[in-house]
């Protein structure tokens, strides 16, 4: 952008009510177990597995692939 260019922008104001401290007696504790997490992950990943079957799932696979790519680049003349 040069000095003679301008950007048209609209300024928006947002009003937020004041925060309220909730006494511990009013807090409802929720439990989220590992089983809940894995179940949610399974439901979300099922539709993706078919379309993204070529994508490595683990970070170890990703790191291994990147190291192989670097080695190939390093060995090029």
MIDRENVEX-504566 format. One record per residue (C-alpha): x, y, z; residue in three letters. Coordinates in steps of 0.02 Angstrom, whole numbers. Example, Ala and Ser with C-alpha at 12.3 -4.5 7.8 and 13.67 -1.06 7.14 Angstrom:
REM MIDRENVEX-504566
      c1      c2      c3  code
     615    -225     390   ALA
     684     -53     357   SER
//
This chain:
REM MIDRENVEX-504566
      c1      c2      c3  code
       0       0       0   UNK
      67     172     -45   UNK
      46     334      52   UNK
     -94     390     -64   UNK
    -199     233     -39   UNK
    -336     229      91   UNK
    -432      88     169   UNK
    -618     111     198   UNK
    -667      39     366   UNK
    -820      39     475   UNK
    -794      55     662   UNK
    -906     -56     768   UNK
    -935     -32     954   UNK
    -983    -179    1063   UNK
   -1058    -155    1234   UNK
   -1030    -296    1357   UNK
   -1121    -308    1523   UNK
   -1010    -315    1678   UNK
    -949    -486    1730   UNK
   -1022    -566    1884   UNK
    -924    -673    2005   UNK
   -1016    -837    2029   UNK
   -1008    -909    2205   UNK
    -940   -1086    2213   UNK
   -1108   -1147    2278   UNK
   -1190   -1099    2111   UNK
   -1061   -1186    2001   UNK
   -1121   -1346    1921   UNK
    -978   -1468    1898   UNK
    -975   -1566    1736   UNK
    -872   -1721    1711   UNK
    -790   -1751    1545   UNK
    -705   -1919    1546   UNK
    -578   -1992    1426   UNK
    -717   -2106    1361   UNK
    -824   -1952    1321   UNK
    -676   -1875    1229   UNK
    -636   -2031    1129   UNK
    -820   -2056    1084   UNK
    -833   -1878    1020   UNK
    -671   -1897     925   UNK
    -733   -2058     843   UNK
    -897   -1977     790   UNK
    -806   -1828     716   UNK
    -666   -1924     630   UNK
    -772   -2062     550   UNK
    -828   -1954     403   UNK
    -653   -1887     378   UNK
    -560   -2052     374   UNK
    -620   -2097     199   UNK
    -581   -1929     120   UNK
    -418   -1903     215   UNK
    -353   -2081     220   UNK
    -188   -2021     144   UNK
    -155   -1899     288   UNK
     -46   -1970     428   UNK
    -138   -1968     594   UNK
       9   -1963     712   UNK
     137   -1827     737   UNK
     273   -1959     729   UNK
     220   -2003     551   UNK
     218   -1819     504   UNK
     392   -1791     577   UNK
     460   -1946     489   UNK
     389   -1886     323   UNK
     463   -1712     344   UNK
     634   -1783     387   UNK
     628   -1889     229   UNK
     583   -1735     126   UNK
     728   -1637     201   UNK
     849   -1780     165   UNK
     791   -1785     -17   UNK
     814   -1597     -33   UNK
     987   -1604      48   UNK
    1043   -1742     -72   UNK
     993   -1645    -229   UNK
    1135   -1564    -327   UNK
//
